[in-house]
Amino acid sequence: MRRTISAGGVSLSIAVAVLMLTSGLDGQTRSAGAYAAPRTAWGSPDLQGIWTTDDGRSTPLQRPAELGDRRYLTDEEFAERKRRDDETRGDTRAGTGTFVGEVGTRTLRQTSLVVDPSDGRIPALTADAQRRAAVDQAAQQGRGPADSFEDRSMMERCISRGVLGILPGLYGNGLRIVQSPGFVAVSYEMIHETRVIPIGATSAEPPARPDIRSYMGVSAGRWEGDTLVVETTHFNDRLAIQRARTTGALRLIERFTRIADETIDYEVTVDDPGTWVRPWSVLVPLSSQPGYQVFPFECHEGNHALRNMLTGAREEERAIRDAIEKGLPPPPPPPPGVNVLPPDPSFGRPR
C-alpha cells in the first residue's frame, strides 16, 4: 500500500502501511516491495521450506497497557530486549535436554504480536461468549481438573492445536511449507497436523457434508500479488483461542508474504462475532534458522503426560483419603495458576 505526496513539485512515493506491516527483524523495518521473492517453476512466489516462529518468542502476544498505541520499541527498549534475548540464547545453547526451550536468532522490534486493534490487545469477549464460559465453569463445579481425560485441553489430548498453533510457544514452533501448481500444504511440527490448501478459489467452499466440521476448518487460497491469502471457515465449536472457546462462525484470513530470503511475514485476522466484539489480527515472522529441523511429534503414540496427569490426580486423592482416615490434615493442594513460563517472555533472564 503506497501513498503519493508532492514536495517542491516532486512526487515522492513512500511506503506507509508496508513499513508497518513488516516485522522489524533485528530492529530493521523492511519494505516488502523492495524484495523480489523467488519463484516456483510455475511462476508463483516460492514459500517452500522449513520455517519457525521462534523469533517471536520474546515479543508478548498482547501489548503492555503502558505502551498504548505504540507499535514498535524505541532504540533503547529494543537494545534492552536484544540484550535479554542474547543472554537467553546463550543460556539455551549451554543447556541440555528436550525442554530447555527454544529461541530465535533475531530480535523483533514489535511491542506485541497483536497489531490490530491499535492498542495491541485482544478485544473483549461478547456477552454470548461470557455466558458460554460461565456455563462451562458451572459444569466443572465439583470436578477436579483431571477427573477424566475429557477435562484436559485439546492439545494435552493430542487432538489439535488449531490453525493458530503457529503462534510461538515454549517449543515445537516449526512448520514445513510445500507447494504444487494447485495446492499449498502447511505441516505443523506440534502434533503434526497438515493443511492441504487448494489455490485459486475465491472463498472457502463448503465440504460435501457441511454438517461435519473440523478443528482445522476448510481452507481456500489465492494469490494477491506476492501474498498468499488463505480464508478458512467451517470450524467446529470445540476450539479455544487464548482460552476463549470459539463458535462455528469462526473465520480466519491468513496472509503469507515473503519479505526476505530468510523471512515470511505471517499475518492472521481472527473473526468470530460470537466470541469477540470485533475482529483482531496478529503479525509474526516465519523465519529460517540455521540447522533448524522439524522432528516427529509422536504425541498420540507416547502421550505419557496425559496418563501421568490422571494417575497423579488419583494418587493425590488417595493421599487425602489416607490423611483423613488417620486424623491428619490433608496435604495442601498445589498453588493455582502454576505456569512453566515466567511473565517475562524472554524466559532465560529476569527483567
CORNOR-V647290 format. One record per residue. N is the residue number from 0. RES is the residue in three letters. BURIAL is 1 if it has 16 or more other C-alpha atoms within 10 Angstrom, else 0. Layout:
[[N;RES;BURIAL] [N;RES;BURIAL]]
This chain:
[[0;MET;0] [1;ARG;0] [2;ARG;0] [3;THR;0] [4;ILE;0] [5;SER;0] [6;ALA;0] [7;GLY;0] [8;GLY;0] [9;VAL;0] [10;SER;0] [11;LEU;0] [12;SER;0] [13;ILE;0] [14;ALA;1] [15;VAL;0] [16;ALA;0] [17;VAL;1] [18;LEU;1] [19;MET;1] [20;LEU;1] [21;THR;1] [22;SER;1] [23;GLY;1] [24;LEU;1] [25;ASP;0] [26;GLY;1] [27;GLN;0] [28;THR;1] [29;ARG;1] [30;SER;1] [31;ALA;1] [32;GLY;0] [33;ALA;0] [34;TYR;0] [35;ALA;0] [36;ALA;1] [37;PRO;0] [38;ARG;0] [39;THR;0] [40;ALA;0] [41;TRP;0] [42;GLY;0] [43;SER;1] [44;PRO;1] [45;ASP;1] [46;LEU;1] [47;GLN;0] [48;GLY;0] [49;ILE;1] [50;TRP;1] [51;THR;1] [52;THR;1] [53;ASP;1] [54;ASP;1] [55;GLY;1] [56;ARG;1] [57;SER;1] [58;THR;1] [59;PRO;1] [60;LEU;1] [61;GLN;1] [62;ARG;1] [63;PRO;0] [64;ALA;0] [65;GLU;0] [66;LEU;0] [67;GLY;0] [68;ASP;1] [69;ARG;1] [70;ARG;1] [71;TYR;1] [72;LEU;1] [73;THR;0] [74;ASP;0] [75;GLU;0] [76;GLU;0] [77;PHE;1] [78;ALA;1] [79;GLU;0] [80;ARG;1] [81;LYS;1] [82;ARG;0] [83;ARG;1] [84;ASP;1] [85;ASP;1] [86;GLU;1] [87;THR;1] [88;ARG;1] [89;GLY;0] [90;ASP;1] [91;THR;1] [92;ARG;0] [93;ALA;0] [94;GLY;0] [95;THR;0] [96;GLY;0] [97;THR;0] [98;PHE;0] [99;VAL;0] [100;GLY;1] [101;GLU;1] [102;VAL;1] [103;GLY;1] [104;THR;1] [105;ARG;1] [106;THR;1] [107;LEU;1] [108;ARG;1] [109;GLN;1] [110;THR;1] [111;SER;1] [112;LEU;1] [113;VAL;1] [114;VAL;1] [115;ASP;1] [116;PRO;0] [117;SER;0] [118;ASP;1] [119;GLY;1] [120;ARG;1] [121;ILE;1] [122;PRO;0] [123;ALA;0] [124;LEU;1] [125;THR;1] [126;ALA;0] [127;ASP;0] [128;ALA;1] [129;GLN;1] [130;ARG;0] [131;ARG;1] [132;ALA;1] [133;ALA;0] [134;VAL;0] [135;ASP;0] [136;GLN;0] [137;ALA;0] [138;ALA;0] [139;GLN;0] [140;GLN;0] [141;GLY;0] [142;ARG;0] [143;GLY;0] [144;PRO;0] [145;ALA;1] [146;ASP;0] [147;SER;0] [148;PHE;0] [149;GLU;0] [150;ASP;0] [151;ARG;0] [152;SER;0] [153;MET;1] [154;MET;0] [155;GLU;1] [156;ARG;1] [157;CYS;1] [158;ILE;0] [159;SER;1] [160;ARG;1] [161;GLY;1] [162;VAL;1] [163;LEU;0] [164;GLY;1] [165;ILE;1] [166;LEU;1] [167;PRO;1] [168;GLY;1] [169;LEU;1] [170;TYR;1] [171;GLY;1] [172;ASN;1] [173;GLY;1] [174;LEU;1] [175;ARG;1] [176;ILE;1] [177;VAL;0] [178;GLN;1] [179;SER;0] [180;PRO;0] [181;GLY;0] [182;PHE;1] [183;VAL;1] [184;ALA;1] [185;VAL;1] [186;SER;1] [187;TYR;1] [188;GLU;1] [189;MET;1] [190;ILE;1] [191;HIS;1] [192;GLU;1] [193;THR;1] [194;ARG;1] [195;VAL;0] [196;ILE;1] [197;PRO;1] [198;ILE;1] [199;GLY;0] [200;ALA;0] [201;THR;0] [202;SER;0] [203;ALA;1] [204;GLU;0] [205;PRO;0] [206;PRO;0] [207;ALA;0] [208;ARG;0] [209;PRO;0] [210;ASP;0] [211;ILE;0] [212;ARG;1] [213;SER;1] [214;TYR;1] [215;MET;1] [216;GLY;1] [217;VAL;1] [218;SER;1] [219;ALA;1] [220;GLY;1] [221;ARG;1] [222;TRP;1] [223;GLU;0] [224;GLY;0] [225;ASP;1] [226;THR;1] [227;LEU;1] [228;VAL;1] [229;VAL;1] [230;GLU;1] [231;THR;1] [232;THR;1] [233;HIS;1] [234;PHE;1] [235;ASN;1] [236;ASP;0] [237;ARG;0] [238;LEU;1] [239;ALA;0] [240;ILE;0] [241;GLN;0] [242;ARG;0] [243;ALA;0] [244;ARG;1] [245;THR;1] [246;THR;1] [247;GLY;1] [248;ALA;1] [249;LEU;1] [250;ARG;1] [251;LEU;1] [252;ILE;1] [253;GLU;1] [254;ARG;1] [255;PHE;1] [256;THR;1] [257;ARG;1] [258;ILE;1] [259;ALA;1] [260;ASP;0] [261;GLU;0] [262;THR;1] [263;ILE;1] [264;ASP;1] [265;TYR;1] [266;GLU;1] [267;VAL;1] [268;THR;1] [269;VAL;1] [270;ASP;1] [271;ASP;1] [272;PRO;1] [273;GLY;1] [274;THR;1] [275;TRP;1] [276;VAL;1] [277;ARG;1] [278;PRO;1] [279;TRP;1] [280;SER;1] [281;VAL;1] [282;LEU;1] [283;VAL;1] [284;PRO;1] [285;LEU;1] [286;SER;1] [287;SER;1] [288;GLN;1] [289;PRO;0] [290;GLY;0] [291;TYR;0] [292;GLN;0] [293;VAL;1] [294;PHE;0] [295;PRO;0] [296;PHE;1] [297;GLU;0] [298;CYS;1] [299;HIS;0] [300;GLU;0] [301;GLY;0] [302;ASN;0] [303;HIS;0] [304;ALA;0] [305;LEU;1] [306;ARG;0] [307;ASN;0] [308;MET;1] [309;LEU;1] [310;THR;0] [311;GLY;0] [312;ALA;1] [313;ARG;0] [314;GLU;0] [315;GLU;1] [316;GLU;0] [317;ARG;0] [318;ALA;0] [319;ILE;1] [320;ARG;0] [321;ASP;0] [322;ALA;0] [323;ILE;0] [324;GLU;0] [325;LYS;0] [326;GLY;0] [327;LEU;0] [328;PRO;0] [329;PRO;1] [330;PRO;0] [331;PRO;0] [332;PRO;0] [333;PRO;0] [334;PRO;0] [335;PRO;0] [336;GLY;0] [337;VAL;0] [338;ASN;0] [339;VAL;0] [340;LEU;0] [341;PRO;0] [342;PRO;0] [343;ASP;0] [344;PRO;1] [345;SER;1] [346;PHE;1] [347;GLY;1] [348;ARG;0] [349;PRO;0] [350;ARG;0]]
